[in-house]
């Protein structure tokens, strides 16, 4: 992970091939049917999380009325006969195509590796601690069929903090309202740069549907931008590809065992998002005053909202203020 002074000076949208950095590390095929190419691959990067992975896999296998998919798992633990390998053997399901990276290449590089290993036309990134809704593939396939020109579909997801469900807002509220009035699911809104300043339309890649060729040509996730490298790629793809927001609910995005709840991680997220918003504003929005004002207000809200304690969200106010130029007066 880059230091803040390095991170803030990055050219985040510079074209580069992030797949090549770990090309020398092979991924060994352990089990599952490689030769069958489905319409959709659910790709799950994992590392020593077998207890969570089991429920994630079950939620993927329990899809209703849709079978043209497989599950591609890339294990960052090369240890033979580890808990993950034992779990996959217990499933004994050809739909689960399981690989072991011969070295631990890190989380974001493994996100890339999963999609590299898949052969499907569309891939859905999925986290080991999340649960896919059983009608998602059936519904999202209908959207895909009607929108073959779309490169990325960002569906709605329910955010779960310590067993509390937080419904996604922003444009999702508008989509949900329109969907109920018209009684249809396949409503899409095209995302642009401003949307990533005003709200977080793509919180994590879990459940996001990528056209595989578009993802590969994008260069993939940059591991140097951890932990928000996935978010940075999504914003970059908005400038180069057709990225749409969908009202279809994909999954439970669970924060109980999520890296964002690790000590100090929320503070890192806030500061990195701040520098990213400055980059977007300077290079794509014409350095608008409203961007800085809006983001400062957003940070103020995050530092003072009552739900922080409820959801165990900890932010280091002093660190954030030290990194954000000319913002101290707002908080006094």
Helices and strands as residue ranges (DSSP letters): H 4-7, G 20-22, E 27-31, E 40-46, H 50-61, E 69-75, H 83-91, E 96-101, H 107-117, E 122-126, E 131-132, H 136-146, E 152-161, E 164-166, H 171-182, E 188-190, H 195-198, E 209-211, H 212-218, G 223-225, H 229-240, E 243-254, G 259-261, H 265-284, H 289-304, H 307-310, H 317-323, H 328-331
